Amino acid sequence: MDEKLERSLREEAIRRRLAGESVSAVARSLNRSREWVHLWLRRYDPDDPDWSVSRSRAAKRVVRQLPPEVTELVVAARKRLAAHAWEHVGAEAILWELKRQGLVELPSPASVKRILAREGLAKPRVRERRGKSGIVYPEPEARAPGDVHEADFLGPRHLEGGPRFFLLVSQDRASRHLGLELLGNRSQSQSWPALQRIWSRLGKPERLKLDNHAAFSGRLDHPGGLMRACLWQGVTPVFIPYREPWRNGMVEKSNDLIQRQLLRRERFDSLETLERRLGEFEGFRNERRGAAEQGRRALSDAFGPVPKGWPQEGRAEFVRFIRSDLRLYLYGRSWPLPEALAYSYVTAVLDVAKPPSQGNLLVVDASGELQDELGLPVSWHKESAMR
């Protein structure tokens, strides 16, 4: 490129534009693009005699080069993982593999991605295209840490030739911080203290998204599960629709990662060893995502048992898809809904502060408009549920 010629063209372009000639006309006459004219209009500075000089395209920030042995370790870990047909081979999976192999000073995820790209090992991302159904789903907003957590059980699983166990997995949707607890079963006596321990590390959420497992939602003849425990802590449980596990997609993905990167790759001689490795796995993943103190809420009665009966106030939300029969199904019961709600999602809100005579089940559509008010069976009223 002739720098002297290019500078004269740039100066000519600015002179003609300042004289009132249009950008398109200037570009055509100089055989340049409109973007080129706009670029030099932005760089034009009448107080700087060198405004038309070409600028260096060299990187302004030089990335620190990693030692060759780190590159070799990353490549070797990537190849080990790729040898397993169902294994993850992304940056975080590689970092966990390096940590498992005993490497103390780990590179950053960005450095691992650069190494993979440089070595031709980056896996191309395939984005699945889905058609828009036009159906609005009432997803709780997670703008800050503590707004919404997702929780799920993983299991049952067994130690090789040993006892059965479950995992309670919970994750903050905003910060993506993860909480793991080892359980012997899914009873409230074990799951509630485990959930409180997770909250002592991640903070207590405003809303907790759950599936419809009886351990979470309870039964009609004995309502409770973790739902009643959450209400006593001022947490709103949100139950996703039946047979739609992808509505808790973040924690479902974490369940998959835990199985692939930990449970299927290691052998544990005892539950104590498994519990220690779960703690290391949780700490490793959360450390990669940094601190997230904003929005944390403390437990009102840390590690305490669930009081009998219901609190004086609190709400539980049940998201349901309404089909052509126009029925809302909940706990083996059903209620008729207006025709306008066919083929849409609604949220049934159980308000424990309202007695059944006033209707303590509110039905809200996805836009937030109150559509109907229904009464639940008397056994759901907080006074009649006392034990």
BAVOKOL-481435 format. One record per residue: residue in one letter; x negated, y, z of N, C-alpha, C in turn. Coordinates in steps of 0.05 Angstrom, whole numbers. Layout:
N
R  r  n.east  n.north    n.up  ca.east  ca.north   ca.up  c.east  c.north    c.up
R  a       X        Y       Z        X         Y       Z       X        Y       Z
...
This chain:
387
R  r  n.east  n.north    n.up  ca.east  ca.north   ca.up  c.east  c.north    c.up
R  m     -17      -24       0        0         0       0     -18       25       0
R  d     -11       44     -18      -26        69     -19     -14       88       2
R  e     -29       91      24      -19       107      46     -14      136      38
R  k     -31      148      21      -28       176      13      -2      179      -3
R  l       4      160     -22       28       161     -37      53      158     -20
R  e      51      139      -1       74       134      16      81      159      33
R  r      60      172      44       65       196      60      78      218      43
R  s      69      221      18       81       242       1     111      236      -4
R  l     118      210      -8      145       202     -13     162      208      12
R  r     152      202      36      166       207      61     172      237      64
R  e     151      253      59      154       282      63     174      293      42
R  e     173      282      17      192       291      -4     220      284       4
R  a     224      260      15      251       251      23     262      270      44
R  i     246      277      64      256       295      85     262      323      74
R  r     244      333      56      248       360      45     275      361      30
R  r     281      340      14      305       340      -2     330      336      16
R  r     327      320      37      350       316      55     356      342      70
R  l     335      356      79      340       381      93     351      403      75
R  a     346      399      48      358       419      29     387      413      23
R  g     398      391      34      426       385      31     432      362      13
R  e     412      349       1      417       326     -16     426      302       1
R  s     444      286      -9      454       263       6     433      242       9
R  v     437      225      30      418       203      35     418      184      11
R  s     442      178       0      443       159     -23     428      170     -47
R  a     431      196     -52      418       208     -75     388      208     -72
R  v     378      214     -48      349       213     -42     338      185     -46
R  a     353      165     -35      344       138     -37     342      129     -66
R  r     362      136     -82      362       127    -111     339      140    -126
R  s     335      166    -122      314       180    -137     286      171    -130
R  l     282      163    -105      255       154     -97     252      123     -98
R  n     273      110    -107      272        80    -109     267       67     -82
R  r     281       78     -62      279        67     -35     307       61     -25
R  s     309       47      -2      335        41       9     345       63      27
R  r     371       63      32      383        83      51     371       79      79
R  e     366       54      87      354        49     113     326       62     115
R  w     311       61      93      285        73      93     287      103      97
R  v     306      116      84      310       145      88     318      151     117
R  h     336      136     128      345       140     156     321      136     175
R  l     304      116     170      281       111     187     264      136     189
R  w     257      148     166      239       171     167     253      197     176
R  l     279      197     174      294       220     186     292      219     216
R  r     293      194     227      290       191     256     262      198     265
R  r     242      192     249      214       197     257     205      226     251
R  y     220      240     235      212       267     228     210      285     252
R  d     187      299     255      183       317     277     168      341     266
R  p     181      364     263      168       388     252     144      397     268
R  d     142      390     293      119       399     310      96      379     309
R  d      99      357     295       78       337     293      69      335     264
R  p      45      344     257       36       343     229      31      314     220
R  d      30      295     238       24       267     230      49      249     232
R  w      73      262     231       98       246     235     101      225     212
R  s      90      231     188       94       213     166      73      191     164
R  v      55      190     183       34       169     182      46      142     190
R  s      38      121     177       48        94     183      39       86     211
R  r      57       72     225       51        63     252      43       34     251
R  s      25       27     271       16        -1     273      39      -19     280
R  r      40      -43     268       61       -62     275      51      -84     294
R  a      27      -79     305       16       -98     324      33      -98     350
R  a      35     -121     363       50      -123     388      40     -103     409
R  k      58      -89     422       50       -70     442      42      -84     468
R  r      52     -108     472       46      -123     496      33     -150     488
R  v      10     -155     498       -4      -180     491       3     -201     512
R  v      16     -222     502       24      -244     520       0     -259     530
R  r      -2     -264     556      -24      -278     567     -25     -306     556
R  q     -48     -314     546      -51      -340     534     -55     -361     557
R  l     -40     -383     555      -42      -404     575     -67     -421     568
R  p     -79     -433     588     -101      -451     583     -93     -474     565
R  p    -111     -484     548     -104      -506     530     -93     -531     544
R  e    -103     -536     569      -93      -560     583     -64     -558     590
R  v     -54     -533     595      -25      -530     601      -8     -536     577
R  t     -17     -527     554       -4      -534     529      -2     -564     525
R  e     -25     -577     530      -26      -606     527      -6     -620     546
R  l      -4     -610     571       14      -622     590      43     -618     582
R  v      50     -594     572       77      -588     563      85     -606     539
R  v      67     -609     520       72      -626     496      75     -655     505
R  a      58     -664     523       60      -692     532      86     -697     546
R  a      94     -678     563      120      -681     578     143     -682     559
R  r     142     -664     539      163      -663     518     165     -690     504
R  k     143     -702     497      144      -727     483     153     -750     501
R  r     146     -749     527      156      -770     545     186     -769     547
R  l     197     -744     550      226      -741     552     240     -750     527
R  a     228     -743     504      240      -749     478     241     -779     473
R  a     224     -794     487      224      -823     484     250     -836     494
R  h     264     -822     512      290      -831     523     312     -819     506
R  a     329     -836     494      348      -826     475     367     -805     486
R  w     374     -808     512      395      -790     523     383     -768     541
R  e     357     -765     541      343      -746     559     344     -718     548
R  h     346     -699     566      344      -671     559     314     -664     553
R  v     310     -647     534      282      -640     526     278     -610     526
R  g     295     -595     540      292      -566     541     271     -557     561
R  a     268     -531     564      246      -519     580     249     -528     609
R  e     274     -527     621      277      -533     649     272     -563     654
R  a     281     -580     635      275      -609     638     246     -614     638
R  i     231     -600     621      202      -604     619     189     -594     645
R  l     197     -571     655      186      -561     680     190     -580     703
R  w     215     -591     705      220      -611     726     203     -635     723
R  e     198     -644     699      181      -667     694     152     -661     702
R  l     142     -637     696      115      -629     704     113     -627     735
R  k     134     -617     748      133      -616     777     133     -644     789
R  r     149     -662     776      151      -690     786     124     -703     783
R  q     108     -695     762       82      -707     758      60     -694     776
R  g      68     -674     792       49      -663     811      36     -637     803
R  l      44     -624     781       33      -598     773      43     -577     792
R  v      25     -562     804       32      -542     824      39     -515     811
R  e      21     -505     794       26      -479     781      40     -483     754
R  l      66     -478     755       82      -483     731      83     -459     714
R  p      83     -462     687       88      -439     670     117     -430     671
R  s     123     -407     660      150      -397     660     166     -412     638
R  p     193     -412     641      209      -424     619     204     -412     592
R  a     200     -385     592      194      -372     566     168     -382     554
R  s     148     -386     571      122      -397     561     125     -425     549
R  v     141     -441     563      146      -468     552     160     -467     525
R  k     179     -449     522      193      -446     496     174     -437     474
R  r     156     -419     481      136      -410     461     118     -432     453
R  i     109     -449     472       92      -472     466     107     -491     447
R  l     132     -497     454      147      -516     437     150     -505     409
R  a     156     -479     406      159      -467     380     133     -468     364
R  r     111     -462     378       85      -461     365      76     -489     355
R  e      84     -509     371       76      -537     365      96     -551     347
R  g     117     -536     339      138      -548     321     155     -568     336
R  l     158     -565     362      174      -585     378     200     -573     388
R  a     206     -548     381      231      -536     390     254     -549     377
R  k     274     -557     393      298      -570     383     317     -549     372
R  p     325     -551     347      344      -531     336     370     -532     351
R  r     381     -509     356      407      -507     370     429     -510     350
R  v     447     -529     356      470      -533     339     495     -523     353
R  r     506     -502     343      530      -490     355     555     -502     342
R  e     571     -513     360      596      -525     350     617     -504     345
R  r     628     -503     321      648      -484     315     676     -495     322
R  r     690     -480     338      717      -489     346     738     -468     336
R  g     759     -478     326      780      -460     318     794     -447     343
R  k     804     -423     340      817      -409     362     847     -418     362
R  s     855     -428     384      883      -437     387     902     -414     392
R  g     891     -392     402      908      -369     409     921     -372     437
R  i     916     -394     451      927      -398     477     909     -386     498
R  v     919     -368     514      903      -355     535     901     -372     559
R  y     876     -375     569      871      -391     593     864     -372     616
R  p     876     -375     639      871      -357     661     845     -363     677
R  e     823     -358     665      797      -364     677     790     -343     698
R  p     785     -350     723      777      -330     743     751     -316     735
R  e     750     -290     738      727      -275     731     704     -278     751
R  a     680     -281     741      656      -284     757     636     -263     749
R  r     641     -238     759      624      -216     752     599     -214     769
R  a     600     -225     793      577      -223     812     575     -248     828
R  p     551     -254     839      548      -278     856     569     -278     878
R  g     582     -301     883      601      -303     904     630     -299     894
R  d     634     -291     870      661      -288     860     675     -315     856
R  v     661     -333     842      672      -359     836     651     -381     838
R  h     657     -402     852      640      -426     852     656     -448     839
R  e     643     -468     827      655      -493     818     644     -515     835
R  a     661     -535     841      652      -558     857     664     -584     846
R  d     649     -606     850      658      -632     840     643     -653     855
R  f     655     -677     855      641      -701     866     627     -715     843
R  l     603     -725     849      589      -743     831     586     -770     844
R  g     596     -790     831      595      -817     843     622     -831     842
R  p     623     -855     853      603      -867     870     578     -878     854
R  r     555     -876     867      530      -888     857     519     -906     879
R  h     500     -923     871      488      -941     891     458     -940     889
R  l     445     -941     912      417      -947     912     412     -975     901
R  e     390     -980     889      385     -1007     878     385    -1028     900
R  g     406    -1044     900      409     -1065     921     416    -1053     948
R  g     425    -1027     948      430     -1014     974     458    -1002     976
R  p     462     -983     993      488      -972     999     499     -954     977
R  r     526     -950     978      539      -932     960     537     -904     970
R  f     536     -884     952      536      -856     960     550     -839     939
R  f     557     -815     948      569      -794     931     552     -769     933
R  l     554     -751     914      543      -725     916     565     -704     914
R  l     564     -684     931      581      -660     928     564     -639     914
R  v     572     -631     891      557      -612     874     573     -586     872
R  s     561     -564     878      575      -538     875     556     -518     862
R  q     567     -499     847      550      -481     832     564     -454     830
R  d     548     -432     834      558      -405     831     559     -398     801
R  r     582     -390     791      585      -385     762     568     -360     753
R  a     564     -341     771      550      -317     763     520     -321     764
R  s     510     -330     787      481      -333     791     471     -360     781
R  r     489     -379     777      483      -406     769     467     -421     790
R  h     465     -411     815      452      -425     836     468     -451     843
R  l     453     -472     850      464      -498     854     463     -507     883
R  g     483     -522     892      483      -534     918     489     -563     917
R  l     473     -580     930      476      -609     930     477     -620     958
R  e     496     -638     963      497      -652     989     503     -681     985
R  l     490     -698    1000      493      -727     999     515     -736    1018
R  l     534     -753    1008      557      -762    1024     558     -793    1023
R  g     569     -804    1044      575      -832    1044     603     -838    1033
R  n     621     -819    1035      648      -821    1023     659     -793    1018
R  r     683     -792    1007      695      -766    1000     716     -756    1020
R  s     715     -767    1044      734      -759    1064     729     -730    1073
R  q     750     -718    1085      746      -690    1094     725     -688    1116
R  s     723     -709    1132      704      -708    1155     675     -707    1145
R  q     670     -716    1120      643      -713    1109     641     -690    1089
R  s     661     -687    1072      659      -668    1050     661     -639    1060
R  w     677     -634    1081      679      -606    1091     654     -597    1104
R  p     641     -612    1122      615      -602    1132     594     -599    1110
R  a     595     -617    1090      576      -615    1067     581     -589    1052
R  l     606     -582    1047      612      -557    1032     603     -533    1049
R  q     607     -534    1075      597      -512    1092     567     -509    1091
R  r     553     -531    1090      524      -530    1088     515     -517    1062
R  i     529     -523    1040      523      -510    1014     529     -481    1016
R  w     551     -473    1029      558      -444    1031     538     -430    1049
R  s     526     -444    1068      506      -431    1085     481     -423    1069
R  r     477     -437    1046      454      -431    1029     462     -412    1006
R  l     485     -417     994      493      -401     971     512     -377     978
R  g     523     -377    1002      543      -358    1009     571     -369    1003
R  k     591     -358    1017      618      -367    1014     632     -353     991
R  p     645     -367     973      657      -354     949     684     -342     955
R  e     693     -325     937      721      -315     938     740     -337     928
R  r     731     -351     906      747      -372     895     730     -396     891
R  l     742     -420     894      729      -445     890     745     -462     870
R  k     733     -467     846      747      -482     826     742     -512     831
R  l     764     -527     829      763      -556     836     781     -571     816
R  d     775     -597     813      794      -614     798     816     -623     817
R  n     833     -642     808      857      -649     823     853     -675     839
R  h     828     -682     845      824      -706     862     837     -702     889
R  a     848     -723     900      862      -721     926     845     -711     948
R  a     819     -717     946      800      -707     967     799     -677     968
R  f     805     -664     945      805      -635     943     833     -624     949
R  s     853     -635     936      880      -622     938     898     -634     958
R  g     892     -658     969      909      -671     988     932     -685     974
R  r     951     -696     990      974      -709     979    1000     -696     989
R  l    1022     -702     976     1047      -689     983    1055     -696    1011
R  d    1051     -722    1019     1059      -730    1046    1039     -722    1067
R  h    1014     -714    1059      994      -705    1078     977     -684    1064
R  p     988     -660    1060      973      -640    1045     948     -632    1060
R  g     928     -624    1046      903      -616    1060     879     -620    1042
R  g     864     -642    1047      839      -645    1034     822     -620    1040
R  l     805     -613    1021      789      -589    1024     805     -563    1020
R  m     829     -566    1008      845      -542    1003     851     -527    1029
R  r     862     -541    1049      869      -529    1075     844     -517    1089
R  a     822     -532    1087      797      -522    1099     789     -496    1086
R  c     791     -494    1059      784      -469    1045     801     -446    1054
R  l     827     -451    1057      846      -430    1065     838     -419    1093
R  w     830     -436    1111      822      -427    1137     797     -409    1136
R  q     781     -412    1115      756      -396    1112     761     -372    1094
R  g     786     -367    1085      792      -344    1068     783     -348    1040
R  v     779     -373    1031      771      -379    1004     796     -389     989
R  t     800     -379     964      823      -387     948     815     -411     931
R  p     825     -435     936      820      -457     918     835     -454     892
R  v     822     -460     869      835      -458     843     832     -485     830
R  f     855     -499     825      855      -526     814     859     -524     784
R  i     840     -536     769      842      -535     740     864     -554     730
R  p     872     -552     705      893      -569     694     885     -598     695
R  y     905     -616     696      901      -644     694     887     -651     668
R  r     868     -670     669      855      -681     646     841     -660     629
R  e     831     -639     641      815      -618     627     790     -612     642
R  p     771     -632     644      747      -628     661     729     -606     650
R  w     731     -599     625      714      -578     614     720     -550     626
R  r     743     -548     640      749      -522     653     730     -518     677
R  n     717     -539     686      695      -537     706     669     -544     692
R  g     664     -532     669      643      -541     651     615     -537     663
R  m     611     -516     680      584      -511     690     576     -533     709
R  v     593     -540     728      586      -561     747     585     -588     734
R  e     602     -593     713      601      -618     699     574     -621     685
R  k     564     -599     673      538      -601     660     516     -606     681
R  s     518     -594     705      498      -599     726     499     -628     735
R  n     523     -640     736      526      -668     743     510     -685     723
R  d     512     -678     698      498      -693     677     468     -690     680
R  l     459     -665     686      430      -661     689     419     -676     713
R  i     434     -676     735      425      -691     759     422     -720     753
R  q     441     -732     739      438      -760     732     415     -765     714
R  r     411     -749     693      390      -755     673     363     -749     684
R  q     360     -726     699      333      -718     707     325     -729     734
R  l     344     -740     749      337      -749     776     346     -778     781
R  l     372     -782     781      383      -808     790     375     -831     772
R  r     372     -826     745      365      -848     727     336     -850     722
R  r     320     -831     731      291      -831     725     275     -839     749
R  e     287     -839     773      271      -845     797     284     -868     812
R  r     269     -882     828      278      -903     846     275     -893     875
R  f     295     -897     891      295      -887     918     297     -911     937
R  d     278     -912     956      278      -935     974     297     -931     998
R  s     309     -907    1001      327      -902    1023     344     -877    1017
R  l     366     -874    1032      382      -850    1029     367     -825    1038
R  e     348     -829    1057      332      -806    1067     314     -796    1044
R  t     302     -815    1029      285      -806    1007     302     -792     985
R  l     325     -803     980      343      -790     960     351     -762     969
R  e     358     -759     995      366      -733    1005     343     -713    1003
R  r     319     -722    1008      296      -704    1006     292     -695     977
R  r     294     -714     958      290      -707     930     313     -689     920
R  l     337     -693     930      359      -675     922     354     -647     931
R  g     343     -644     956      336      -617     965     314     -604     948
R  e     294     -620     940      273      -610     922     284     -602     895
R  f     303     -618     885      315      -612     859     331     -586     860
R  e     347     -583     881      363      -559     885     345     -535     887
R  g     324     -537     904      305      -514     907     291     -507     882
R  f     283     -527     866      269      -522     841     287     -507     822
R  r     311     -516     818      329      -503     798     337     -475     807
R  n     342     -471     833      349      -444     842     326     -425     841
R  e     302     -435     846      278      -418     845     274     -407     817
R  r     281     -423     796      278      -414     769     297     -391     762
R  r     319     -389     778      339      -369     772     337     -344     789
R  g     317     -344     808      312      -320     824     332     -317     846
R  a     329     -296     862      346      -291     885     373     -280     876
R  a     394     -286     891      421      -276     885     436     -271     911
R  e     427     -250     925      440      -244     951     466     -228     948
R  q     468     -213     926      492      -196     922     517     -213     923
R  g     537     -204     938      563      -217     939     565     -240     958
R  r     544     -246     974      545      -268     992     563     -262    1016
R  r     580     -281    1023      598      -278    1046     590     -300    1066
R  a     590     -292    1092      583      -311    1113     607     -327    1121
R  l     602     -351    1131      624      -368    1142     636     -355    1167
R  s     662     -356    1169      675      -345    1192     673     -363    1217
R  d     669     -389    1212      666      -408    1235     648     -430    1225
R  a     622     -424    1223      603      -442    1210     603     -469    1223
R  f     605     -490    1206      603      -518    1214     624     -526    1234
R  g     646     -511    1236      668      -518    1254     687     -537    1241
R  p     703     -553    1257      723      -571    1245     746     -554    1234
R  v     762     -567    1217      785      -554    1205     807     -552    1226
R  p     817     -528    1232      839      -527    1252     864     -541    1243
R  k     881     -549    1261      906      -562    1254     925     -542    1242
R  g     942     -553    1224      962      -535    1212     950     -517    1191
R  w     965     -496    1185      957      -477    1164     950     -450    1176
R  p     933     -434    1163      928      -407    1173     952     -389    1168
R  q     952     -366    1179      974      -347    1177     977     -336    1148
R  e     956     -336    1133      957      -327    1106     937     -342    1089
R  g     941     -341    1063      923      -355    1044     938     -365    1020
R  r     924     -368     998      936      -376     973     919     -398     960
R  a     933     -417     948      920      -437     931     932     -435     903
R  e     915     -437     883      924      -433     855     921     -459     840
R  f     942     -466     824      942      -490     808     948     -482     779
R  v     928     -486     762      932      -479     733     943     -503     719
R  r     965     -499     705      978      -521     691     986     -513     662
R  f     984     -532     644      993      -527     616    1022     -536     613
R  i    1039     -519     604     1068      -525     601    1073     -534     573
R  r    1084     -558     571     1090      -570     545    1119     -565     537
R  s    1128     -580     517     1155      -575     506    1177     -582     526
R  d    1172     -598     546     1193      -605     565    1198     -582     585
R  l    1181     -561     585     1184      -537     602    1185     -545     631
R  r    1168     -564     639     1167      -572     668    1139     -566     679
R  l    1139     -556     703     1114      -553     718    1111     -577     737
R  y    1089     -592     733     1084      -616     749    1063     -610     770
R  l    1070     -617     795     1052      -612     817    1059     -632     840
R  y    1039     -647     848     1042      -666     870    1065     -685     866
R  g    1068     -695     841     1089      -715     836    1117     -703     833
R  r    1120     -677     836     1145      -663     832    1144     -647     807
R  s    1168     -638     798     1168      -620     774    1190     -600     778
R  w    1186     -576     765     1205      -554     766    1209     -543     738
R  p    1233     -535     731     1238      -524     704    1228     -496     702
R  l    1218     -488     678     1207      -462     674    1221     -449     650
R  p    1219     -423     646     1232      -409     623    1220     -418     597
R  e    1236     -417     576     1228      -426     550    1204     -410     539
R  a    1202     -385     548     1180      -368     538    1152     -378     546
R  l    1151     -396     566     1125      -407     575    1117     -433     562
R  a    1132     -442     543     1125      -467     529    1098     -464     515
R  y    1081     -484     517     1054      -485     505    1037     -462     514
R  s    1037     -457     539     1020      -437     551    1011     -447     578
R  y     989     -434     588      980      -440     615     993     -421     635
R  v    1001     -433     658     1012      -417     680     996     -424     705
R  t     997     -406     724      985      -410     750    1006     -412     771
R  a    1009     -434     784     1027      -437     807    1012     -430     832
R  v    1021     -410     846     1008      -400     870    1023     -408     895
R  l    1010     -425     911     1022      -433     937    1014     -412     957
R  d    1033     -397     968     1029      -377     988    1038     -387    1015
R  v    1018     -394    1032     1026      -407    1057    1038     -387    1077
R  a    1036     -361    1071     1048      -341    1089    1078     -339    1086
R  k    1089     -350    1064     1118      -347    1059    1132     -372    1065
R  p    1154     -371    1081     1169      -395    1087    1184     -405    1063
R  p    1191     -432    1062     1204      -443    1038    1230     -429    1031
R  s    1244     -419    1051     1270      -406    1046    1266     -381    1028
R  q    1243     -369    1029     1237      -346    1012    1223     -354     986
R  g    1216     -380     984     1202      -389     960    1172     -384     963
R  n    1157     -405     970     1128      -401     974    1111     -412     950
R  l    1124     -417     927     1110      -424     903    1116     -404     882
R  l    1097     -388     874     1100      -368     853    1088     -378     827
R  v    1102     -374     805     1092      -382     779    1085     -357     763
R  v    1059     -356     755     1049      -332     741    1038     -342     714
R  d    1044     -327     692     1033      -335     667    1004     -325     664
R  a     992     -331     641      963      -325     637     958     -295     637
R  s     978     -279     630      974      -250     629     977     -237     657
R  g     985     -253     677      988      -242     703    1016     -234     710
R  e    1035     -238     692     1063      -230     697    1077     -251     713
R  l    1092     -243     734     1107      -262     750    1131     -271     733
R  q    1134     -297     729     1156      -308     713    1178     -320     729
R  d    1172     -333     751     1192      -347     766    1183     -350     795
R  e    1201     -356     813     1194      -361     841    1209     -386     850
R  l    1194     -406     859     1205      -432     865    1199     -440     894
R  g    1215     -456     906     1210      -465     934    1198     -493     933
R  l    1178     -497     950     1166      -524     953    1181     -539     974
R  p    1177     -566     976     1190      -581     997    1182     -571    1025
R  v    1199     -575    1044     1195      -564    1071    1169     -574    1083
R  s    1161     -598    1076     1137      -610    1087    1112     -593    1081
R  w    1115     -575    1062     1092      -558    1054    1091     -532    1070
R  h    1111     -526    1085     1111      -502    1101    1090     -505    1124
R  k    1076     -484    1130     1053      -486    1148    1061     -495    1176
R  e    1085     -487    1186     1093      -496    1213    1100     -526    1213
R  s    1114     -536    1191     1122      -564    1191    1098     -582    1186
R  a    1076     -571    1176     1052      -587    1171    1034     -590    1195
R  m    1042     -578    1217     1025      -580    1242    1024     -609    1251
R  r    1001     -617    1261      997      -644    1271     991     -642    1301
